[in-house]
Amino acid sequence: MMTILRTAAALLLAGSASILLTQTPVPVTDPAQPAINSVQQAPSEPLVADVHAAPYRPSINFTVNAGHGRIDIRNATLVNLIDFAHGIEDDDGREDASIVGGPSWLDFDRFDVSAIVPSLQPAIPDNGQPNFGIYGHGAYGTGPPVVERILEERFHLKYHNANWPLPGYVVTVAKDGPKLAEAKDPTEPGGCQAVRQKDDPARVITTCTSETIAQFLTSIGGTFRHPLLDRTGLTKPYDFTLRFTSEQLSTRQDSIDAYILEMNKQLGIVMTLGNVPQPALVVDHVDRTPTANPPETAKLVPATPELESEVASIRVADAKEPQAQMHSSGSQITFSNFSLQQLVVEAWQLPSGAMLGDAPPWLDRVRYTILAKLPPDVDGRTLVLHQDPLDSMLRKLLTDRFHIQSHWGEQKSDGYVLLAGTPRMKKADPSSRTYCKYGPAEGEKDVRRVDSPFNGMFHCQNVTMAQFADLLSAVARGDIKNRIVDKTGLTGSYDFSLSYTGASRLRLQEVAAQAAAKQAGEATAGPVEGLGIDDAVRKELGIRLEKQPLSLPFLILDHIDQTPTEN
């Protein structure tokens, strides 16, 4: 299968398990040119905004919903807001190196922001269909200046631009010169195609025609954790081919290493990581607490109106249908083969079904497929990217059709607590930025390979144990079911990385070990290679993650029908 590629890692990783289709290309920049985007002129309309600290959410991601005269940002750090206002990066997990200075909490404290922007219209996809406010022309035209005003007026952000030594890959021509052929038709638009070799599917061949080095570096830039700085001096379009093996593409870091190696060998292009002067935004001052909302804010910035489906069909799922998948077409969304428990967990935004109280035993056994027809001005393809309106619609639908009655309360249940042990974590620089992010720290190897027992990895910088306890359920991606209580008694802050095996992967390993033991006629299965999150915390960090009886928040189901009302 051939795919025209103008995204980042998809150029290299077509067909690989680690395809990064959602990465936004990072422009090739020259330190002599300003890379920090200037904010456009903000609308002259009065600033009407609701800004407040975000409630606890088991997530380190933020969302933006822009359009219909307002912009809503949820769970954003100040770094996220500066990113959005200045168009610096796309929240792909980079360390935001071009935002320099500021307090340690700049990428830790999270806020919810809603602003009324009458001129802000929903983005229009290429096919002309309206949508529910995905990033687009409206969001990037009017939204960033409004967010910049919020930063200045509500957080009193002050900054200046300067060249700063920042990590970057300097791209140069090899000592023996480039191995490139000038394009046969230099007037042809540049482009690349990636395809698996027919007689050897383990090999990926990328063929580029009439492609400049600048265009190619822009296309692959999203794979790299730092900008690609073109110093080749090559400006002509070229025809060239790059060959890779699937083994080279197991992880993001493997892919980066593969580019560096193969571009040198096959194209005579060298990529060297180092600190290079680059444009940076230097934070001089920012308030930790935004100024209070004016008294009339609740009226001027009402809650986001709930979205309702116009028509919904609910039927018992066919066993052959793909399980627990959402897909959209035009103005309709299909929830394919979900258990009723999964639907409730999604609709009420719960970490897992373990937070459901008084759930009937059949809740995770009955499975349904739902087809929801949306209002004609709503594009389902964009709605699936925005959790709040999607879940709000699903919550109302389930409540109406299954007669759900519920309330929030506390129940006794086993929950995780963090306990002291013999810490193996590095003491942090208290002035460094506080965060936890997915993947390895800079310079560390990514262990999440296809042939690895580990499929989870994150790293934290300058976090206290109380902060880590709050972040752990987010970075553990569902393997921790409750907000963790810190009982370590440890003071100070730490830097560390953690690799672990997700619960579902661990169960598969255990089943495979039991099957192997049975086949070998052995009474006991051998140990598995993976480490659950609790064992990983104990062995790698030297602290303990243990279950204890706790009073935990539950969504208590007072009533739910097993069968929905008729379509």
N, C-alpha and C positions, 0 to 999 in steps of 0.2 A: 504494500500500500504506500503510495507516494503522497506526501503532504507538502503543500507550499508553506514554508515556514518564515514568519517574520516575528516570532516570539523568541524568548530567551533560550532556555535550555531545550526546548522542543526541537530546535535545530539539530542538536546532537543526540537527544535521548529518545527519538521516535521508537516506540515499541518497548522501551525499557520500563522496568518496574518503578523507576524513580523519575518519571517524566515530570517536568516542572512547567506544565502548560500555563499556569496562572502567573508566572513571573512576568513582570513588566520590564522591558529592556532598559538598561541604564545607559544614558547617552555617553558617548565618548567625549571626555572633556579635556580641555587644555588649561593648566593652572593660570595661564595668562588671561583666560576668559572667565567671567563670573558664572559660577555654576549654581549659586543660590539664587533661585528665581525671585525677582522683585514682585511684590504684591501689587495687583492692579488697584486702581482707584476704587475705594469702597463706595457703595451707593450713598447718596446724600440723605437717604431716609434715616429717621431716628433709629438708634440701636434698641431693639426690643428683644431681650434675650433672657432666658432662664438658665442660670449657671449654678450648679451645686455639686457637692461631692457625690460620686457614684455610690450606690449601695453595693454591698458585697456581692460579687458574682464570681463563680468558679471559672474565670476566663482571663487570659492575658491579651485577648484580642479586642479591638475596638471596631465599631461599625459607624457608617455614615449613610443617612437616608436624606437625599436632597431632592427637592422639587415641590410643586404645588404650593409655592409661596413660603416655604419654610425649609430649614435645614436642622436635622436632628443627629447629634453625635453622641454615642453611648460608650462608656467605659474607656475613655481616652485619657492618656497621660498628657502632661504638658508637651513632652517630646512629640507625641502623636499630633497634637493640635498645631504645633509649629511646623511639623512635616506637612500637614494638610494645607496650612496657610501659605507655605512657601514652595510646595511641590517638590520637596527634597527627595522623598523616597516613597515606596509603595507598601510599607508595612510587611515586607517579606522576611523579616527576621534579622535584617542588618542591624549593626550596633549603633546606627545613627551617628557615625563619627564626625559628620560635617556640622553637627550641632555641638558646640564646644562650651565648656564652662557651665555655670549655674549650680544650684544646690544638688545634693546627692539624691533627693527625692524626685527630681525632674521627670524620671521615667518610671516612677513607682506609684505615686498618688494618682487616682483616677477620678474623672469628672464626667458628668452628663451635661450636654449643652444643647439647648433648643433656641433657635432664633427665627423670627419672622422676617422674611425677605420677599416682599410682594413681587419683585421683578424676577424671582427665581422660578423657572419653569422646569418640568421634568425633562430629562435628556431624551432625545429621540434616536432610537437605533437606526442602523443603516437601512432597514426595510421600511422605515417610515411609521412603524407602529409605536404608539405612545407606551410609556412604561411607568413604573411606580417610583421612579426616582433613583435609578442607579447612577453611579458616577458618570458624568457626561458633560456636555457643553454647558449646561446650566450650573452644575455643581462647581466646575472648575472656572467658570467665568465670574459668577457672583459670589459663590460660597466662600472661597479663600479670603477675599478682602473683608468679609463680615467676621470670619474667625480671627483674622488679624486684629480687627477692632476690639473683639472680645478679649484677646490676649493683652492688648494695650490698655483698655479702659477698665476691665474687670480684674485682671491679674497684674496690671502695671508692669508688663514686660518691657524691658529696655535691652537693646542689643546693638551690636555693630558688626559689620562684615570685615573680614580680614583673611589674608592668606595664612594657612596654618599647616604644619607638617601632619599629614593624615595618611593612613594606609591606602595604597593604590598599586595597581599593576602597571608598570611602565612597559609599553609595547614598542619594541625596536626590531630592526632588521638584524639577522644573525651575521656573524663575522664573515661568512662565506657568501653573503648576499641572499636575496629572496629566491625562492623556488616557485615562481609564479609566471604564468603565461598571460600576456595581455589579451583582453577580451577580443574574440573574433569579430563581434559586433558591439562596439562600445556604446552605440546609441540605444541598445536594448535595455529595458529596465532591469536593474539588478534583482537577483533572486536566488534562493537555494532550495534544494529538495533533498530530503533524507529518506532512505529506503533500506530495508534489511536485504542483504544479499540473498538471492533465491537459493543458491546451492549451499549457503552457509548462513542460516538465520542468526547466528551468534555475532555476525559482523554487520555494522551499520555504516553505510556509505552516504556521505553528504556531498552533493555536487552543486557548485555555485557557478553561475554564469553572469558575466558583466557586473560583478560585485566589487565594490571598492572595499579596502580594508576598513575604512571608517564605518561603512554600512554593516560589514560582517561583525565588527566588534560591538556595534550597537545591538545587533541581534542576539549575540551570546552573552551580553553584559549581565542579564538577570541571573545567570548561573553563579556569577562571582559575588563574593561578599563585599568587595570594594571596587571602586571605579576602575575602568580600563582607560589608560592615558596614552593616546596614540602619538608615538614619537618616531614612527617609521618613515615619515616623509613621502610615503607612497600615496599618490592621489588618483592614479589611473584605475579604471575598472579591469578586473582580471577574471579569467576562467580557472577554477581550481577544484580539486577533490580532496576530501579528508576521509580517512578510514579509521574506524574504531571497532573495538570488540565490546560485547555486552558486559563482560567482566569489568571493563574499565568504567562502567557507568552505574555501579551499584548504589552509590551515595552521591550527594552533592559534591563532597570534597573529592571523591574519586573522579567525578566529571571535570572538576577544576584541574586536577592533576593531569587528566587525559588531554585537555586542551593545551596545557602548558607543554607537555611532552610532544604530542603529535603535531602541533603547529610549528614547533621548532624543527622536528625531524622532516615533516612533509612539506612545509611551506617556507621554512627559513625565517620564521617569525618568532622572536623571543619575548616572553612575558616574565617580568621580574617584580616580585612583591617587595615593597619598601615604603618608608615614609617620604612622601613627596609633598611639597607646598601646593595646597589646593584651597579654593575659596571655602570659607567656613562662616557660619553664623555663630557669633560669640555672645552668649547670654551674660549681660552685666547685672541684671536685677529682675526678679520676679517674685510676686507674693505667693505664699503657699495657700492662703485662703482667699478666694475671690471676694470682691465687694458683694454685699448682700443684695438680693433681688429687690427691686422696688415693690411697694405694697400691691400695685395693680398687675404684677407680672402674671399671676395665675389666670387672670381674665384675658390679658393680651396674648399670652402664649399658652393656649389650652393644650390639654393632653392630645397626643396624636389620635386623630379619628380612627376608630376601629374599622378594619376592612371586613366586608362580608361577602361570601360567595353568593352568586345569584341563584345557582342551581347546584346541587351536590348529589351524586349517586354513590351509595355505599352498598357494597356486596361482599359476600364471603370470598376470600381470596382463593384463587386456584393455586394448588401446591406447586405448579410449574412456573408460576410468576416469580420474577426476581424479588427477593426478600428485602424489605426495609429500604426501598429506593424511592426517591422523589424525582420526577422529571416533568418538564413543562412543554407546552406547545401553544403558541399564541396566547390567548387569554384563559388558559385552563391549566390546572396542575393535577398530577396524578400521584397519589401516595400508594405505592405498590406493595401489597403483601406485608403490612405492618400488623403486629399484635396490638390488641387494644391497649395493653400496657405501654408499648412503645409510643403509641399515638398520644396517650395522656402525658407521658414523660416529655415528649416534644412540645406539646401544646402549653404545658405549665412550666416549661423550661427547667426541668429538674435534672440534677446530675445523673440520676439513675432511678430505676424502679424501687430501689431500696428506700427511697424517701416517700413512698406511698403507704399510708396507714390504713388499716382495715380493708385492704384490697382483697377481693374475692379470689379464690384459688384458680379460677378459669381465666383471670385477666390476661395472663401472658400466654394463654393457649389459643384463644380465639383470634383469628387473623382476618383482616379486611383489606380491601382495595377501595380507595376513595378517589372519585373523579370530581373535582371542584371547578365549576365554571365561574370565572371572575368577571367583574364589570368590564365593559369593552375598552375602557381607557387604562386598564391595568395589564401590563405585559408579564405573564407568568415567569418568563425566563429571568427577569430581573427581580421579581418578588422572592424567588427562592434564595437570593443572596442576602435578603434582609430579614433577620430572624423575628424581630418584634412584630411587624404587621402580619407575617406569615403565621406565627404561632397564635396571635390574637384571633385571626380568622378561624384557624383550626380549633381553638379552644371554644369559640362560640358554636361552631358546627357540632363538635362532640357533645357539648352541653345540651344543645337542642335535640339532637337525634338519639342520644343514649340516656337522656334525662339525668345527667350527672349533677349531684349535689355534693359539695365539699366545703371544707374549711381548714384553715391552718391551725395547727396545734403542736404540742410537744408530746413525744412518747419515749419511753425507755428503750434503748437499743444499743447494740454494740457499735462503737464508733472508734475511729483512730485517735490516739493521742501521741504526742512526740515526747520522748523521755530521754534523759541524759544517759550517756554511756562513756566511752573514751573517745572523744572527738578526734577525727583525722582530717579535719577541714583546715584550710589555710586562713589565718587571720587577715582580714581585709584592710585596705586603705580606707579609713572612714570618710575621706573626701571623695572617693570614687562614686560613680553613679550606681544606684541601687536598682536591681532588676533580676528577674529570672526569664530566660528565653529558651526556646526549643533548640536542640542540636548541640554540637560541641562548642566550647569556647575557642577563641582565636588561637590557632596553632595546635589544637588538639585533633586527634583522629576521630572520625565519625565511625562508630562501631555498628551502626544500623545498616548492615549489609544483608543481601538476600540470603546468604549462607550463614548468617550470624544468629545466635540464639537471642540476641537483644534487638528489640524493635522500638524501644523508647529511650530517649536521651534528652537531657536538658542541662543547662548550666546557670548558676546564680552568682551574682557579684554583690558584695557589700550588703548582705542581708543578715538581719538578726534572726534568731530562731522563731520569734513571734511572727516576723514577716514571712519566713519560710513556711511556717505552719499555715498561714493564710494563702500562700501561693501554691502549695503542694497539690491540692486537689485540682487546680487549674492545669499545671504542667504535667500531671500524671494522666491526663486525658481520660477520665472516667474510671480509673482503677481505684481512686479514693472516693468514697460515696458521701462523705460528710466534711464540713468545715472542721479542720483539725485544731485541737487544743494543745497549746504549747505548755508542757510541764517539765521542760529540760532544766530550767533555772540557769541556763547559760547566758552570759552577758557578752556584749561585743558583737561584731559582725564578721561574716565569713565569705570566702570565695570557694566554690566547689563545682564539680560536675557529677552527674549521676547517670548511669546506664542501667536499664532494667528490661525485663520481659513483661509485656502486657498480659493481663490475666487470661485473655482468650488464647494468645500464643502459648502461654504456659500450659493451659489445659490440653492443647493439641500435642505438645511435647510429652505430657504425661500419658496421654492415650497411646501415642506411638511407642513409648517405652513399655507400657503394659502389653501391647500387641507383640512387640519384639520378645518380651519375656515369655509370653504364652507360646509363641512359635518355637522358642528355644527350649521349652519344657522347664522353665525356671519358675519357682514359686513367687519370687519377689522381683519387681521391675527395678531396673537400674536407675541411678539418679539422672535427672535431666540437667542440661547445661544452663538453662536460663535461670534468672533470679527474679522472683516477684518483687514488687516495689518495696515491701517491708524488709525482705532479706537484703535488697540492694542498699537501702538506707543504713542498715546495721553494718554490713560488710564494707561499704565504700565510704560512708561518712562517719562511722563510729558512734552513731546515736541510734535510738530505738524507736520504731514505729509500731505501736502495739494497740490491740483492741481492748477497750474497757467499756463497761456499761455507762452510757451517757444519756442525758435528756437531750434529744435532738429534735429539730423542727421536722414535721411531717405534713404532707398534704393528705388529710384524712378524708377518705371517700365515704360519705354518709349514704350515698345511693348511686348505683350505676346499673343500667340495664345491659344484659348480655347481648340482646338483639336490638338493632336500631329501628326507629320508626320507618315505615315504608317510604320508598323513593317517590 
